[in-house]
Amino acid sequence: MQGLNHCPAFCRYYQSATMASQRLGLAEESGPNPGESELAVNPFDGLPFSSRYYELLEQRRALPIWASRFIFLEQLESSPGGVVLVSGEPGSGKSTQIPQWCAEFALARGFQEGRVTVTQPHPLAALSLAMRVADEMDLTLGHEVGYSIPQEDCTGPDTLLRFCWDGLLLQEVASTRGTGAWGVLVLDEAQERSVASDLLQGLLQNARLGNLPGDSRVVVVTDPALEPKLQAFWGNPPTVHVPRRPGTCPTPVYRDTVPTDRVEAACQAVIELCTKEAPGDVLVYLPSEEEILLCCESLSREVGPLALRGPPPRVLPLHPGCGPAVQAAYEDTDLGARKVVVTHWLADFSFSLPSIRHVIDSGLELRSVYNPQIRAESQVLRPISKCQAEARRLRAKGVPPGKSLCPTEIKHEKNPHTQTQETCSGLLSQVFLPSGSCLCLYPKSFLELEAPLLPTARICEVNLSPVVLLLKRRQIAEPGECHFLDQPAPEALMQALEDLDYLAALDDDGNLSDLGVILSEFPLPPELAKALLASCEFNCVDEMLTLAAMLTAAPGFTHPPLSAEEAALRRALEHTDGDHSSLIQVYEAFIQSGADKAWCQARGLNWAALCQAQKLRGDLLELMQQIELPLSQPAFGSEQNRTDLQKALLSGYFLKVARDTDGTGNYLLLTHKHVAQLSPYCCYRSRRSPTRPPPWVLYHTFSISKDNCLSIVSEIQPQMLVELAPPYFLSNLPPSESRDLLNQLREGMADSSVESESSSTREFGDACVLQ
């Protein structure tokens, strides 16, 4: 493994790695003797253990998983297939302790097979766990312990234990042969069924791990609900069962009906809890980020005036957009203020918060589900699974353990305006006891009748084009032959193959073309990667790099303007050519402002997302330079650049074109007969002077919702579409007036080309006669 042989600690302890690992194990079992703590040495960096190490060690020993330590290490050493399954409930310490024990195992083997890599389904979880584990191991973050998440790699040549977003590791696996530079791979939170986690397991199973070079190990960590499925998938590997946490978990208390306003009901429950002075922090589950923000804003206004003994509660959002600020949920508040953490499915299994004593659960989640038949995503509001509901209930199992409570019958008033407040008040008077509680904002029958047992596998709900591109890169000729925990629908796989064929990513034999190999190197959707590559031909690389980064990380405004002043500032950023050019203009203005946070807030822009776009743009530029692709100088704003940028976009997004059929903004999508409207945030809708909507548009996303919106839209010319789209794509379009118009244009352009060639031939002949 590169770098490790030059690590001072590694060289010092290489020959005595086994003895060092044993000493570490004995120290963790017995603790330091009086007067010897200064002599105990950390075998990972060669430095004496600090006093904090032993303080945290006491906390680690109290975790339920600690009793399984030696059993796990024994199974990891002796597993015949190299796979070990760990099954335990949320909060038992799996995510923090298993990686450390794997590092001990690798240390005893001298890290000859490589370092330990731990995957997480959420980037924020990888970051948070790396910080916690580095603290527990008494090591330096970024040196012996590191993390890799999108646009941030905090690792070095001395890194022995790396926490990694599973999507990033999947991208690395797509570009390399074998198992990669790891001796032990820990796939954590397998029950979340992320695309990358399922696909990594499928690739490992498909590669027949036991036949790979070296002596690698795979540890799959899961909730007990998914254990039988994983046992069957991996061929009954050795399984370590984590004991349940001591104490009794609060019995959930259910409502009679689902509230009409979930945010109001959740806020009322939190306020009632605060007024009753029940100790402990609160975790609130809502379906979407939008509702999380609304709830936080409402609570921040309402808890301030409350007459409380101590300081007002600190309201904290927890969702993917929070970035590193998520660590605030773990920090001690000033003067012992209560924390109210408002989140969604992100914290179902990740982000165990030991200070939580009370859970308020809406029982719902908002997910994007891709429909391959119409190439569109739907925002689906649906019940959570029984597995998720149980995980949320266990969050209220604090120390001291929560007390069991019985469900209470609740009487409802007929007045709908007072129902929410009176319901929560009557319920909380019996629920929020000092020991802990779990309030479910839905009836018990809601989950029993409608909820599935396990979360739905995300690989069955997403656009499979990136997945198929990766499988082709791994030389899996038939994606349907790859091992999956749950096999995707055949029509979804066929649609992905068809889209990749349209993008010229496949050759005549169905294998990756040279272009497809390059597309697979980019951490972008295939159509966006194709547009970026096309920009090399059309001399607009600088602008397309910016656009690719913005479309991935910061796609526009997230809420309507809050004031006339904000609306005016936004309009100044809009570009006449459409939303794509507006995104470029927003980015350039952001850079000119010095990446100023106040500048973003004044315009309703997400500062963290724009910073991420800046990092992603740099990564994409570096990747293009590594592949030795041609670059171009900035020319944004010129007429030629405007045309070139449209051509580059159409080269990748010709599948996403719509036509205004009646001049009123009712757009018929080319690939199917769905009618959609422009998003409320579209620059064409926010212009003051009423103008006719563009007749032909290219869009970034189409989401089936209340009003079927097209998001990130720019006007195009149909002649350009005919010129750049594959001819067989136009022929395969469903019958419509739009298809007929495009075919007429194609025939006219073909006739013009023939006439031009004939004219050139006559001129050449006349020239010959004259000579």
C-alpha positions in Angstrom: 0.0 0.0 0.0 1.6 3.3 -1.1 2.5 5.7 1.7 2.2 3.2 4.6 5.8 1.9 4.2 7.0 5.5 4.7 4.8 6.2 7.7 7.0 6.5 10.8 4.5 4.8 13.1 4.1 2.0 10.6 7.8 1.4 10.3 8.3 1.5 14.1 5.6 -1.0 14.8 5.5 -3.2 11.7 7.5 -6.0 13.2 5.7 -6.0 16.5 2.2 -5.3 15.1 0.6 -8.4 16.6 2.0 -7.7 20.1 0.9 -4.0 19.8 -2.6 -5.0 18.9 -2.7 -7.4 21.8 -1.5 -4.7 24.2 -4.2 -2.4 22.8 -6.8 -5.1 23.4 -5.7 -5.7 27.0 -5.6 -2.0 27.7 -9.1 -1.6 26.5 -10.3 -4.5 28.5 -8.6 -3.6 31.8 -7.9 0.1 31.6 -4.8 1.8 32.9 -3.3 0.9 36.2 -2.6 3.7 38.6 0.5 5.6 37.5 0.8 3.7 34.2 -1.4 5.8 32.0 1.5 7.9 30.9 3.5 4.8 29.8 0.8 3.3 27.7 1.5 3.9 24.0 -0.9 4.1 21.1 0.2 1.5 18.6 -1.2 3.4 15.7 1.0 6.6 16.1 3.5 5.7 18.7 2.4 8.4 21.1 1.3 8.0 24.7 -2.5 7.8 25.3 -4.1 11.0 26.6 -6.4 11.1 29.6 -9.3 11.7 27.2 -8.7 8.4 25.6 -9.5 6.6 28.9 -12.5 8.8 29.5 -14.0 7.8 26.1 -12.9 4.2 26.7 -15.2 4.0 29.7 -18.1 5.2 27.5 -17.2 2.7 24.8 -17.3 -0.2 27.3 -20.8 0.7 28.2 -22.0 0.2 24.7 -24.0 -3.0 24.0 -21.7 -4.0 21.2 -18.6 -4.1 23.5 -19.6 -7.6 24.7 -19.2 -8.8 21.1 -15.7 -7.5 20.6 -13.7 -10.8 20.8 -16.4 -12.8 19.0 -16.2 -10.3 16.1 -12.4 -10.4 15.9 -12.4 -14.2 16.0 -15.0 -14.4 13.2 -13.1 -11.8 11.1 -9.9 -13.8 11.4 -11.5 -17.2 10.6 -14.4 -16.5 8.2 -13.9 -19.0 5.3 -15.4 -16.6 2.7 -13.9 -13.4 4.1 -17.3 -12.0 4.9 -18.7 -11.3 8.3 -22.2 -10.0 9.0 -22.9 -7.8 12.1 -26.6 -7.4 13.2 -27.7 -5.0 15.8 -30.3 -2.3 16.6 -29.5 1.4 16.1 -27.6 3.1 18.8 -25.7 0.0 19.9 -22.3 1.3 18.9 -21.8 -0.6 15.7 -20.7 2.3 13.5 -18.1 3.6 15.9 -16.6 0.4 17.3 -16.6 -2.0 14.3 -14.2 0.2 12.3 -11.8 0.5 15.3 -11.7 -3.3 15.8 -11.1 -3.7 12.1 -8.2 -1.3 12.4 -6.8 -3.5 15.2 -7.2 -6.6 13.0 -5.4 -4.9 10.1 -2.7 -3.6 12.5 -2.0 -7.2 13.7 -1.5 -8.2 10.1 0.9 -5.2 9.4 -1.6 -3.6 7.0 -0.2 -5.9 4.4 -3.5 -6.1 2.5 -4.2 -2.3 2.8 -6.1 0.0 5.0 -9.6 -0.2 6.5 -12.3 1.6 4.5 -15.7 2.2 6.0 -18.6 3.2 3.8 -21.6 5.3 4.9 -24.8 6.0 2.8 -24.7 9.7 3.7 -21.6 12.0 3.3 -22.5 13.8 6.5 -22.4 10.5 8.4 -19.0 9.7 7.1 -17.7 13.1 8.2 -19.3 12.9 11.7 -18.1 9.3 12.3 -14.5 10.1 11.3 -14.4 12.9 13.8 -15.8 10.8 16.6 -13.7 7.7 15.9 -10.5 9.8 15.6 -11.3 11.2 19.0 -12.0 7.8 20.5 -8.7 6.3 19.1 -6.7 9.3 20.3 -5.5 9.9 16.7 -5.3 13.0 14.4 -8.1 13.5 11.9 -6.7 13.7 8.5 -3.6 11.6 9.4 -4.2 8.1 10.8 -8.0 8.5 10.5 -9.6 10.3 7.6 -12.7 10.7 5.5 -13.6 11.1 1.8 -16.8 12.8 0.8 -17.8 14.8 -2.3 -15.4 17.7 -2.9 -13.5 17.0 0.3 -10.8 14.5 0.9 -9.4 14.6 4.4 -6.9 11.7 4.1 -3.1 11.4 3.6 -0.4 8.8 3.0 -0.5 7.8 6.6 -4.3 7.2 6.7 -5.0 3.7 8.1 -8.8 4.1 8.7 -10.9 5.9 6.1 -14.6 6.7 6.3 -16.1 7.2 2.9 -19.4 8.0 1.3 -20.4 4.8 -0.5 -21.1 6.6 -3.7 -17.6 7.9 -3.8 -16.1 4.4 -3.2 -18.4 3.1 -6.0 -16.9 5.6 -8.4 -13.4 4.5 -7.4 -14.3 0.9 -7.9 -15.5 1.7 -11.4 -12.1 3.1 -12.4 -9.9 0.3 -10.9 -9.6 -3.4 -11.1 -9.8 -5.7 -8.0 -11.0 -4.7 -4.6 -9.1 -1.4 -4.4 -6.6 -0.3 -1.8 -8.3 -1.8 1.3 -7.6 -4.8 3.5 -11.0 -4.6 5.3 -14.1 -3.1 3.8 -16.9 -2.2 6.2 -20.3 -1.6 4.5 -22.2 0.1 7.2 -26.0 0.7 7.4 -26.8 -1.8 4.7 -30.5 -1.7 5.7 -30.8 1.8 4.2 -30.5 0.1 0.8 -28.6 3.0 -0.9 -27.8 2.4 -4.6 -24.1 2.4 -4.0 -24.3 0.0 -1.0 -26.4 -2.5 -2.9 -24.3 -2.2 -6.0 -21.0 -2.6 -4.1 -22.3 -5.8 -2.6 -23.4 -7.0 -6.0 -20.0 -6.3 -7.5 -18.2 -8.1 -4.6 -20.5 -11.1 -4.9 -20.1 -11.1 -8.7 -16.3 -11.0 -8.4 -16.4 -14.0 -6.0 -14.4 -12.4 -3.3 -12.5 -15.6 -2.3 -10.8 -15.7 -5.7 -9.5 -12.2 -5.5 -5.8 -11.6 -4.9 -4.7 -11.2 -1.3 -6.7 -11.9 1.9 -9.3 -9.1 2.0 -12.2 -9.0 4.4 -15.7 -7.6 4.0 -17.9 -6.7 7.0 -21.6 -5.9 6.4 -23.3 -4.1 9.2 -27.1 -4.0 9.3 -30.3 -3.8 11.3 -31.7 -7.1 12.4 -34.7 -6.7 10.0 -32.5 -7.1 6.9 -30.4 -9.9 8.4 -32.2 -12.9 6.8 -32.0 -11.3 3.3 -28.2 -10.7 3.7 -27.7 -14.1 5.1 -29.2 -15.7 2.0 -27.3 -13.2 -0.3 -23.9 -13.9 1.1 -24.4 -17.7 1.6 -24.8 -17.8 5.4 -21.6 -16.1 6.5 -20.6 -15.9 10.2 -22.9 -13.5 11.9 -22.3 -11.5 15.1 -25.4 -10.5 17.0 -25.2 -7.4 19.1 -27.0 -7.6 22.4 -30.0 -5.3 22.8 -29.5 -2.2 24.9 -30.5 -2.5 28.5 -33.6 -0.9 29.8 -37.1 -0.6 28.4 -37.8 1.5 25.3 -40.8 3.9 25.5 -44.0 2.4 24.1 -45.1 4.7 21.2 -48.3 6.7 21.7 -50.4 7.1 18.6 -52.9 9.7 17.4 -56.4 8.7 16.3 -55.9 10.4 12.9 -53.2 11.9 10.8 -53.0 15.7 11.4 -53.9 18.0 8.4 -50.8 20.2 9.2 -47.9 18.1 10.3 -45.6 21.0 11.0 -48.1 22.7 13.3 -48.7 19.4 15.1 -45.0 18.8 15.6 -44.4 22.4 16.8 -47.3 22.1 19.2 -45.9 18.9 20.6 -42.4 20.4 21.2 -43.9 23.5 22.9 -46.0 21.4 25.2 -42.9 19.4 26.1 -40.9 22.5 26.8 -43.6 23.9 29.1 -43.8 20.7 31.1 -40.1 20.9 31.7 -39.5 17.2 30.8 -35.8 16.7 30.7 -33.9 15.5 27.6 -33.4 16.6 24.0 -36.1 16.1 21.3 -35.8 14.5 17.9 -38.6 15.5 15.4 -39.1 13.5 12.2 -40.8 15.3 9.2 -41.0 14.1 5.6 -39.1 16.8 3.7 -36.4 19.4 3.9 -39.0 22.1 3.2 -41.0 21.1 6.3 -37.9 20.8 8.4 -37.1 24.5 7.6 -40.6 25.6 8.2 -40.7 23.8 11.6 -37.4 25.3 12.6 -38.5 28.8 11.7 -41.8 28.3 13.6 -40.2 26.9 16.7 -37.5 29.6 16.8 -40.2 32.2 16.9 -42.5 30.5 19.4 -40.1 29.1 22.0 -38.4 32.4 22.7 -41.4 34.0 24.6 -42.1 30.9 26.7 -41.6 31.4 30.4 -39.0 28.6 31.1 -36.7 28.2 34.1 -33.6 27.7 32.0 -32.5 29.1 28.6 -34.7 28.6 25.6 -34.3 25.4 23.5 -31.8 25.4 20.6 -33.5 24.4 17.4 -31.3 22.6 14.9 -32.1 21.3 11.5 -30.5 18.0 10.3 -30.6 17.2 6.6 -28.1 16.8 3.7 -27.9 20.6 3.1 -26.6 21.3 6.6 -23.0 20.4 5.7 -20.5 20.4 8.6 -22.9 22.4 10.7 -24.5 19.0 11.5 -21.9 18.6 14.3 -23.9 21.2 16.3 -26.3 18.4 17.2 -23.5 16.7 19.1 -22.2 19.7 20.9 -23.1 20.7 24.4 -25.3 23.8 24.5 -24.6 26.8 26.7 -26.1 26.7 30.2 -27.6 23.3 29.5 -30.2 24.4 27.0 -32.4 21.7 25.5 -31.7 20.8 21.8 -34.6 20.2 19.4 -33.3 18.4 16.3 -35.6 18.5 13.3 -34.8 15.9 10.7 -36.2 13.3 8.2 -35.1 9.9 6.9 -31.5 10.9 7.1 -31.5 10.2 10.9 -33.4 6.9 10.8 -30.3 4.9 11.3 -27.4 7.3 11.1 -26.5 10.1 13.6 -27.2 8.4 17.0 -27.7 11.2 19.5 -27.3 9.9 23.1 -29.0 12.9 24.6 -32.3 12.3 22.9 -35.1 11.4 25.3 -38.2 12.3 23.2 -39.2 11.5 19.6 -42.0 13.0 17.6 -42.6 11.0 14.4 -44.7 12.0 11.5 -44.5 8.5 10.0 -43.9 9.8 6.5 -41.1 10.4 4.1 -40.8 12.3 0.8 -38.8 10.4 -1.8 -38.0 11.0 -5.5 -39.0 7.9 -7.5 -37.9 7.6 -11.1 -40.4 6.3 -13.7 -38.4 4.9 -16.7 -41.4 4.8 -19.0 -41.7 8.6 -19.0 -38.1 9.5 -17.9 -39.4 11.6 -15.0 -39.1 11.7 -11.2 -42.1 11.8 -8.9 -42.1 13.3 -5.5 -43.8 10.5 -3.5 -45.0 11.1 0.0 -45.4 7.7 1.6 -45.4 5.8 4.9 -42.0 4.9 6.4 -41.3 1.2 6.8 -41.8 -0.8 10.0 -38.1 -1.1 10.3 -37.7 2.7 10.2 -40.5 3.2 12.7 -38.8 0.9 15.1 -35.5 2.7 14.6 -37.1 6.0 15.4 -38.8 4.6 18.5 -35.4 3.3 19.7 -34.0 6.9 19.5 -35.9 7.7 22.6 -34.1 5.0 24.6 -31.8 7.1 26.5 -29.7 6.7 29.6 -31.3 6.3 32.1 -33.5 4.1 29.9 -36.9 5.3 29.0 -40.0 4.1 30.8 -42.7 2.2 29.0 -45.9 4.1 28.3 -49.2 2.8 27.1 -51.1 4.1 24.1 -53.7 6.6 25.1 -57.1 7.1 23.6 -57.5 10.7 22.4 -60.7 12.6 22.0 -60.9 15.0 19.1 -62.9 18.2 18.9 -65.0 18.8 15.8 -63.5 22.2 15.2 -60.7 21.6 12.7 -58.9 24.8 13.8 -58.5 23.6 17.4 -58.1 19.9 16.8 -54.3 19.9 16.4 -53.6 21.9 19.5 -56.1 20.1 21.8 -55.0 16.7 20.5 -51.4 17.3 21.2 -52.1 18.9 24.6 -54.3 16.0 25.7 -51.7 13.5 24.5 -48.6 15.2 26.0 -50.1 15.5 29.4 -49.8 11.7 29.6 -46.8 11.1 27.3 -44.0 13.5 28.1 -42.7 12.0 31.4 -39.2 12.7 32.6 -38.1 9.2 31.5 -38.7 9.6 27.8 -41.4 9.3 25.2 -42.3 8.5 21.6 -45.2 10.4 20.1 -46.4 9.2 16.7 -48.5 11.7 14.7 -50.5 8.9 13.1 -52.8 6.0 14.2 -51.4 2.6 14.9 -53.3 1.1 12.0 -51.5 3.5 9.6 -48.2 1.5 9.7 -49.8 -1.9 10.3 -51.9 -1.6 7.1 -49.8 0.6 4.8 -46.1 0.3 5.8 -43.7 -2.2 4.2 -41.5 -4.3 6.5 -38.2 -2.8 5.1 -37.2 0.4 3.3 -37.5 0.1 -0.5 -34.2 -0.6 -2.3 -33.2 2.7 -3.9 -31.8 0.9 -6.9 -35.4 0.0 -7.8 -36.4 3.7 -7.7 -33.7 5.6 -9.5 -32.6 6.2 -13.1 -30.3 3.3 -13.8 -28.2 4.9 -16.6 -25.3 5.7 -14.3 -25.5 2.2 -12.8 -25.5 0.4 -16.2 -22.6 2.7 -17.3 -20.6 1.5 -14.2 -21.5 -2.2 -14.8 -20.4 -1.9 -18.4 -17.1 -0.3 -17.2 -16.7 -3.4 -15.0 -17.2 -5.5 -18.2 -20.5 -7.0 -17.0 -22.0 -7.4 -20.4 -25.6 -8.0 -19.2 -26.5 -5.7 -16.3 -29.4 -8.1 -15.4 -26.8 -10.8 -14.7 -25.2 -8.8 -11.9 -26.1 -10.0 -8.4 -28.5 -7.6 -6.6 -30.2 -7.9 -3.3 -33.3 -6.8 -5.2 -33.3 -7.1 -9.0 -34.3 -3.8 -10.8 -37.2 -4.0 -13.2 -36.2 -5.3 -16.7 -37.9 -2.3 -18.3 -35.7 0.1 -16.2 -32.6 -1.7 -17.3 -33.7 -1.6 -20.9 -34.5 2.1 -20.7 -31.0 2.8 -19.3 -29.4 0.8 -22.1 -31.4 2.7 -24.7 -30.4 6.1 -23.2 -26.7 5.2 -23.2 -27.0 4.0 -26.8 -28.5 7.4 -27.7 -25.6 9.1 -26.0 -23.1 7.0 -28.1 -21.7 5.4 -24.9 -22.2 1.9 -26.3 -20.8 0.4 -29.5 -22.6 -1.9 -31.9 -21.9 -5.0 -29.7 -23.4 -3.3 -26.6 -20.1 -2.7 -24.9 -18.7 0.6 -23.8 -17.4 2.8 -26.6 -14.4 4.9 -26.3 -16.7 7.8 -25.5 -18.5 5.7 -22.9 -15.2 4.9 -21.1 -14.5 8.7 -20.7 -18.1 9.3 -19.6 -17.7 6.7 -16.8 -14.8 8.6 -15.4 -16.9 11.7 -14.5 -18.9 11.8 -11.2 -21.8 13.2 -13.2 -25.0 11.8 -14.8 -24.2 10.4 -18.3 -26.1 13.1 -20.1 -24.3 15.9 -18.2 -21.0 14.3 -18.8 -21.8 14.1 -22.5 -22.6 17.8 -22.6 -19.3 18.6 -20.8 -17.4 16.5 -23.4 -19.2 18.1 -26.2 -18.1 21.5 -24.9 -14.6 20.6 -25.9 -15.8 20.5 -29.6 -17.8 23.7 -29.3 -15.2 25.7 -27.4 -17.2 26.5 -24.3 -15.5 24.3 -21.7 -15.1 27.1 -19.2 -18.9 27.9 -19.1 -19.9 24.2 -19.2 -17.6 23.4 -16.3 -19.4 26.0 -14.3 -22.8 24.8 -15.4 -22.0 21.2 -14.6 -21.0 22.1 -11.1 -24.0 24.3 -10.5 -26.5 21.7 -11.9 -25.0 19.1 -9.5 -24.5 21.1 -6.4 -26.5 24.3 -6.4 -29.4 24.3 -8.9 -30.9 27.7 -8.4 -33.1 29.3 -5.8 -34.7 27.2 -3.1 -37.7 29.4 -2.1 -39.7 32.3 -3.4 -38.3 35.8 -2.7 -39.2 37.0 0.8 -39.3 40.7 0.0 -39.4 43.1 -2.9 -35.7 43.9 -2.3 -34.7 40.3 -2.6 -36.8 39.8 -5.7 -35.0 42.8 -7.3 -31.6 41.4 -6.4 -32.6 38.0 -7.9 -33.8 39.6 -11.2 -30.4 41.2 -11.6 -28.9 37.7 -11.7 -31.3 36.4 -14.4 -30.0 36.0 -17.9 -32.1 36.6 -21.0 -31.0 33.2 -22.5 -32.7 31.2 -19.8 -32.0 29.4 -16.5 -28.8 27.6 -17.6 -27.1 30.9 -18.4 -28.6 32.4 -15.2 -26.8 29.7 -13.2 -23.5 30.7 -14.8 -24.2 34.3 -14.0 -25.0 33.5 -10.4 -21.8 31.5 -10.0 -19.7 34.3 -11.5 -21.3 36.9 -9.3 -20.8 34.6 -6.3 -17.0 34.4 -7.1 -16.8 38.1 -7.6 -18.4 38.7 -4.2 -15.5 36.7 -2.6 -17.9 33.8 -1.8 -19.6 36.1 0.7 -22.2 34.5 2.9 -24.2 37.6 3.4 -24.3 38.2 -0.3 -26.0 34.8 -0.7 -28.5 35.4 2.1 -29.6 38.7 0.6 -30.5 36.9 -2.6 -32.0 33.7 -1.2 -29.1 31.5 -2.4 -27.6 28.6 -0.6 -24.1 29.6 0.4 -23.0 26.1 1.3 -24.2 24.7 -2.0 -22.4 27.4 -3.9 -19.2 26.6 -2.0 -19.7 23.0 -2.9 -20.2 24.0 -6.6 -16.9 25.9 -6.5 -15.0 22.8 -5.2 -16.7 20.5 -7.7 -15.8 22.8 -10.6 -12.2 22.6 -9.5 -12.4 18.8 -9.3 -13.9 18.5 -12.8 -11.3 20.8 -14.3 -8.5 18.7 -12.7 -10.1 15.5 -14.1 -10.3 17.0 -17.6 -6.7 18.0 -17.4 -5.7 14.5 -16.3 -7.6 13.0 -19.2 -5.9 15.6 -21.4 -9.1 17.0 -22.8 -8.9 20.3 -24.6 -9.9 23.4 -22.7 -11.1 26.8 -23.9 -10.9 30.4 -22.7 -13.9 32.1 -21.0 -16.3 33.8 -23.5 -19.5 34.0 -21.6 -21.9 36.6 -23.0 -20.8 36.6 -26.6 -23.2 35.6 -29.3 -20.9 32.8 -30.5 -20.6 31.5 -27.0 -24.4 31.5 -26.6 -24.8 29.3 -29.6 -21.9 27.0 -28.6 -23.3 26.5 -25.1 -26.7 25.6 -26.5 -25.1 23.0 -28.8 -23.1 21.5 -26.0 -26.2 21.2 -23.8 -28.3 19.7 -26.6 -25.6 17.1 -27.3 -26.3 15.6 -23.9 -29.9 16.7 -23.2 -31.7 16.0 -26.5 -33.8 13.5 -24.6 -35.1 16.4 -22.5 -36.8 18.8 -24.9 -40.4 20.1 -24.8 -42.6 22.2 -27.1 -45.2 24.7 -26.2 -48.3 23.4 -28.0 -50.7 26.4 -27.6 -48.6 29.4 -26.8 -49.7 29.5 -23.1 -46.9 27.6 -21.5 -48.4 24.1 -21.7 -45.3 22.1 -22.8 -45.6 18.7 -24.4 -42.6 16.5 -23.8 -41.1 14.9 -26.8 -40.3 11.5 -25.4 -43.9 10.9 -24.1 -47.2 12.7 -24.2 -47.1 14.4 -20.8 -47.9 18.1 -20.5 -45.9 20.2 -18.1 -45.5 23.8 -17.0 -42.4 25.9 -16.2 -41.3 26.0 -12.6 -42.3 29.0 -10.5 -38.5 29.7 -10.1 -38.0 29.8 -13.9 -36.6 33.1 -15.2 -39.2 33.1 -18.0 -42.0 33.3 -15.4 -40.4 35.9 -13.2 -40.0 38.6 -15.8 -42.1 41.7 -15.3 -43.2 42.2 -18.8 -45.6 39.5 -20.0 -43.9 37.6 -22.8 -44.9 34.6 -24.8 -43.2 31.5 -23.4 -40.4 30.0 -25.5 -41.8 27.7 -28.2 -39.1 25.1 -27.7 -37.1 24.5 -24.5 -34.5 22.2 -23.1 -35.0 21.3 -19.4 -32.9 19.7 -16.7 -35.5 17.8 -14.7 -39.2 17.0 -15.0 -40.9 16.2 -11.8 -44.4 14.8 -11.6 -46.0 16.8 -8.8 -49.0 19.0 -8.3 -48.3 21.1 -11.3 -45.8 18.9 -13.3 -42.9 21.3 -13.4 -40.0 21.6 -15.8 -37.0 22.9 -13.8 -33.8 24.7 -15.2 -35.2 25.6 -18.6 -33.6 27.4 -21.6 -34.9 28.2 -25.1 -33.5 26.2 -28.0 -34.0 26.2 -31.8 -35.5 23.0 -33.2 -33.1 23.2 -36.2 -30.3 22.7 -33.7 -32.0 19.7 -32.2 -32.4 18.1 -35.6 -28.7 18.7 -36.3 -27.3 17.3 -33.1 -29.7 14.5 -32.0 -29.2 11.0 -33.4 -31.5 10.4 -36.5 -32.8 7.2 -35.0 -33.8 9.0 -31.9 -36.1 11.3 -33.9 -37.5 8.3 -35.7 -38.3 6.6 -32.4 -40.2 9.5 -30.9 -43.9 8.7 -30.2 -46.3 10.1 -32.9 -47.0 13.8 -32.3 -47.2 17.1 -34.1 -43.7 17.9 -32.6 -42.2 14.8 -34.2 -43.7 15.7 -37.5 -42.3 19.2 -37.4 -38.8 17.9 -36.5 -39.0 15.3 -39.4 -40.0 18.1 -41.8 -37.1 20.1 -40.6 -34.8 17.2 -41.1 -36.0 16.6 -44.6 -35.6 20.2 -45.4 -32.1 20.3 -44.1 -31.3 17.2 -46.1 -32.6 18.8 -49.3 -30.6 21.9 -48.6 -27.5 19.9 -48.1 -28.1 18.1 -51.4 -28.7 21.4 -53.2 -25.6 22.9 -51.7 -23.5 19.9 -52.8 -25.0 20.1 -56.4 -24.2 23.8 -56.5 -20.6 23.2 -55.4 -20.3 20.5 -58.1 -21.6 22.8 -60.9 -19.3 25.7 -59.8 -16.3 23.3 -59.8 -17.3 22.0 -63.3 -17.7 25.6 -64.6 -14.3 26.5 -63.2 -12.8 23.5 -65.1 -14.4 24.6 -68.4 -13.1 28.1 -68.0 -9.6 26.8 -67.4 
